[in-house]
Amino acid sequence: MTLVCAKNYRAMTRNDGEVNFTPIVRQELTTKIGNIVIAANRFGLSHLTFSPNETDSWASRSIALIAATDADKLLAKAHLDRAKNEIEQYLLGQLTDFTVPLAPVGTVFQHQVWQALLAQPFGQSCSYSDIANLIDNPKAVRAVGSANGANHIAIIIPCHRIIGKSGKLTGYAYGLGIKQQLLMLETGTTNW
C-alpha cells in the first residue's frame, strides 16, 4: 500500500536547502497540559514541541531560527496563527482534524511513517507494528519507533496515538503524563 501525501503536507528533506526547511518564526503557548512551542517556515508548521517543567524528566527540543525576508516571515506567522487557533480548539475538544499546512523535515522513511500517523483516526490508537504494516514494511517495527520519536510536530502528527501492542502506554518524548492526557482528551474521558 502506498500512502498518499496528506493534504497541506510538504515532505521536506535536508536536500531542500536550509532556507526552505529551517523555521523562521516561533511562539510559545501556555496551555492546560503544559507550555507548547510552535515554529514555522514559509511552507508551514515545522515544529510543535512541549517545554518541560522543573519536575519533568525529559529534555526540551531546541528550535533554531534563521533570518528570512519580511514576506517569508509573514507567511510563517500566518501558519503560527492558524496552528495556535487549531491547538486551542483541539484542547477544548472542539477540533478533531487539523488543517494547518505542515512542513516537517525528515527522511523518506520518516515521512512515510508520519503520513501513516496522520491517517490514524482521531481517538484511536495503534502499535508500531500496525504502522509498519500500513507502510508495507512489516519488519520495520523498530525503525517505525525511531521515526515516531523523530517527529517534531507533536499532537498534529499524532505520535501520541502509538501504544504498545498489548494496549499499554509506551514511551513518549514528552512523558507518559502528557501522552495519557492527549489520549484521554481524544476519547472524551478527560476531566479538566
N, C-alpha and C positions, 0 to 999 in steps of 0.2 A: 504494500500500500504506500503510495506517495502522498504525503500531506501537501495540501495547497497552502501557500503562504496566506496567513490571516490578513484580513483587511486592515489597513493602517499599520502594517508591519514592514519595516525596511531592514532586511537582514544585512548587517554591516560586518565587515572583517577589517583587520588591521591594514589590509591592502587598499582600503578605500581612502587612505590618507588621513593624517591626524586632524587636518582642518575639518574634514567631513564628520568624523566619528566622535571626536572629543567634545564633552559638554562645554557649553559656553555661559550658561546661567544656572543658578541653583537657588533653592529656597528651603527653609526648614518649617515644618508644620508641627504644631503641638496637637496631639490627638488623645483620645481616651485610652488608647492602647500603647502610647509612647510617642516619642519625637520621631518624625519621619523626615528624611532629607530627599528631595527630588531634584533632578538635574536634567537638562535637555540640550540638544544641539538643534540646528536649524531643521532637521528632518523629523524630530520627535523626542519623546521622553527616552533618556538613555540610562537613568538610574532612579530607583526608588528603594531606599535603604532605611533601616531604623538606626537611631543613635542610642547607644547603651546608657543606662543609668549607672551610678556608682556600684550598685549591688549586682549588676548583670555580669555573667561570666564570659560573655562574648565580646569581641572587639569590633569597633566601628570600621566600616569600609570607607577608605578615603576617596574623595572625588576631586580630581584636579581639573581646573578650568583653563581654557586658553582664550586669548584675545580674539575678538571677532568684529566684523563690521556692525554698524548700528542696525542695518537691515536684518542680518542674521540673528542679532540679539532680540529684535522684535519678534521674529518667527519663533525663536526658542522660548521667549517669555510667554507667548500665546500658548505653547504646549504646556508650560508650567501652570498657567492659569486654568487651563482645561483639566489637567491632571488633578490639581488641588480641588477643584469643584467636584470631580468624579470621585475622588478619595473620600471627601466629606460625605457625599451621598451614599457611597458604599458603606461607610462606617455607621450611618444612620439606618442601614438596612433598606435603602431606597434604590439601590443600583446593583444589578447583577451582571451587567455587560459593559465593559469599558470601551470607549471609542477613541480615546486619546491616541494619536499616532505614536508608535513605538520605534525606536532606533537602537536596539541593543547590539553590542559588538561581541562576536564570538566566532568560533569555527563553524564549518558547515554542519558538523555533527551536533554541536551545541544548539544551533538554530533548529535542527530537526527536533531535538528534544523540547526546546522552548515552544515550538509550534504545536507539538503534541500536548504540552501542558495547557496551552491556550484552547485546545479542543476539549479539554476536560470540563464537563458541565459544572456550573455553579452548584455548590452544596454537595458535591460528590467527590469522594477520594479514590485514589488508585495507588498501585505499587510501582516500584521501579520496573519490575518485570512487565507490568501492563504497558508502560510507556515503551519499553524495549520492543514488545510485540507490535505495538501500534506503528512504530517506525520500521517495521520489518527487519529488526536486528535483535532477535530474542536472546542471543548470547551476550549482549552488551549491557547487562544489568548494572555492573559496576560503573561503566562509562556513563550510563544514564544518571547514576547517582552523582558522579563528578560534574556532569553538565548541569544538573539540578542545583548543585552547590555553587556553580559559577554564575547563576542567574543574578543580574544586577537590577532587575526590575521586579522586586517582590510584590506581592498582592496581585498586581495586574497580570504578570506571567506567574500563575498560581502554584509556585513550588510548594506552598504550604499544604496543598491537597495531596501530596505524596505521603502515604503512611506505609508501615510495614505490611508485608503480605499476610501476616497474622491478624492485622487490624490494629496493632499497637502504633502509637505515635513514634516516629523515628526522628532523628536529628533535624535541626532547623538552624540556619545561620544566625537567627536572632533569638534563639532559645525556645524551648518547648512551650513556655507560658504564652508567648505571642502566637505561636502556631495554634495552640489549643483555642485561644480567643478568636482567631480568624475562622477556624473550623466551626466553632460554636455560633459565630455571627452568621455564617452561611447556612447553617442548618436551623437557624431560628431558636437556638437554645441558650443564647447569651442573656444575661440579666443585668447588663449595665445600663 
